[in-house]
């Protein structure tokens, strides 16, 4: 019944298009589409994604191997990733049922708590988002590690201890959040009444050693502990915001509606922070006085969220998928509270299951494509700059330059200081003829990231358009040093040579595609084909531009198939293959 419920509620989430970062992490990632030596997935950060900035912040080798396995088995298809996500989710629900039964000793209470967990709308993202396969894999592995740990704590056995630590290590290699497993082992010991038992502490120490080894390996490979440098200021901010973020995670975990792909959480005021701390303390005290296992569940929720509460710098304020594993703690608390009321629970919990199931179906609707997703996110979270920035990319793809510029201007007004966003804003403003504003935007981008090769290329193009060839040449030299292969660098070089041929049009199309500017790319690609009708690169660029504007059919399909058939294996042919894989279906 639990598996049937999971499938019934979330089956509608498995199809649709690739979304969010699926491109850079799956279908544009050559380690996924073409493969790499096994050791490279663990030791070469370049296998993480096709974006260099992601590769210095994320380390999930087992997730990337899972991506590769799905592609080998079923091709680069969103449906295949969705089916695997749903299968892992349903399997984890069964593991949760086992764990709850062992912790509270009552199957009926465990079953109702599991059923409610399965239909929580906060889990829609983790099923619908292909790249969340890492979250689902980590959930199943870490939950398996805890279930095996319970068996070890109850009956002993070296094999169980080894299996538990091995599963935990695998969970960490799928997603960093699993690093809190050692603390969860201690909490399970408390729930079982073995807080001082030698087995509990021995197993926790073993898990702790694995976690330390994982952190050391991750730091060695990516060159950092967090997604941004850890300083005294970031730590102080994290300590201030952690209780506030914890309260927000509790809210999105239980909220039936209002889930977004990106959230913006304003820093708490002194009174709000004080009330939050009092509320957290009161909740723990009440749970401990009523049901010890319920207190363990609340502690589980808190502890497993520690990696994303900004104690270590993190890009995202909140994310629904980050609540996937922590929400198990809420299921533990609910199961414990249901035990005395197990005979009367079905009426109330059954009604909640129906309400949350309906809400999950509604919340899954925007996850069909990026356009729906980011419009919905901006409607829900108008102050979330990432939502507006991603909506701007969608609008560029739709050829709606004025609306894209309005979204990027709003991002700028919100104080979202990211160099890549300002570079995109400069590009769009220049396309609209707002060159003075574009110059200010690119200057801001260069202050934020002086080593942005794309930024220097765009700055050079703006200088060339203003007639300052000397400044443009200086920017070109810098762009060549930092990003010699980026199409914007090549375009600037050809522009300064006053070349007027198909190569310029092709590079202009690639630059527009780098900014998701479908109209600009299509116009440049058609100009390229007008000069060189047999050029397959130009056909590929046009096909890729057309896939941004609609389905992979008609002219888009013909152009991309021509590109793949006519070109030898190499970067240009790979671009056409990626466009076929990532096209909206």
Secondary structure, DSSP 8 states (H G I E B T S, - for coil): -HHHHHHHHHGGGSSS---TTHIIIIIT-HHHHT---HHHHHH-GGGS-S-HHHHTT---HHHHHHHHHHHHHH-S-HHHHHHHHHHHHHHHHHHHHHHHHHHHS-HHHHHHHHHHHHT-GGGHHHHH-GGGHHHHHHHHHHHHHHHHHHHHHHH--HHHHHHHHHHHHHHHHH-GGGGGHHHHHHHHHHHTT-TT-HHHHHHHHHHHHHHHHHHHHHHHHHS-SSSS---HHHHHHHHHHHHHHHHHHHHHHH-SS---SS-------HHHHHHHHHHHHHHHHHHHHH-HHHHHHHHHHHHHHGGGTTSS--S-S--GGGHHHHHHHHHHHHHHHHGGGHHHHHHHHHHHHHHHHHHHHHHHGGGGSHHHHHHHHHHH-TT-HHHHHHHHHHHHHTT-HHHHHHHHHHHHHTT---HHHHHHHHHHHHHTT-HHHHHHHHHHHHHH-TT-HHHHHHHHHHHHHTT-HHHHHHHHHHHHHH-TT-HHHHHHHHHHTT--SHHHHHHHHHHHHHTT-HHHHHHHHHHHHHH-TT-HHHHHHHHHHHHHHS-S-HHHHHHHHHHHHHS-SSHHHHHHHHHHHHS--
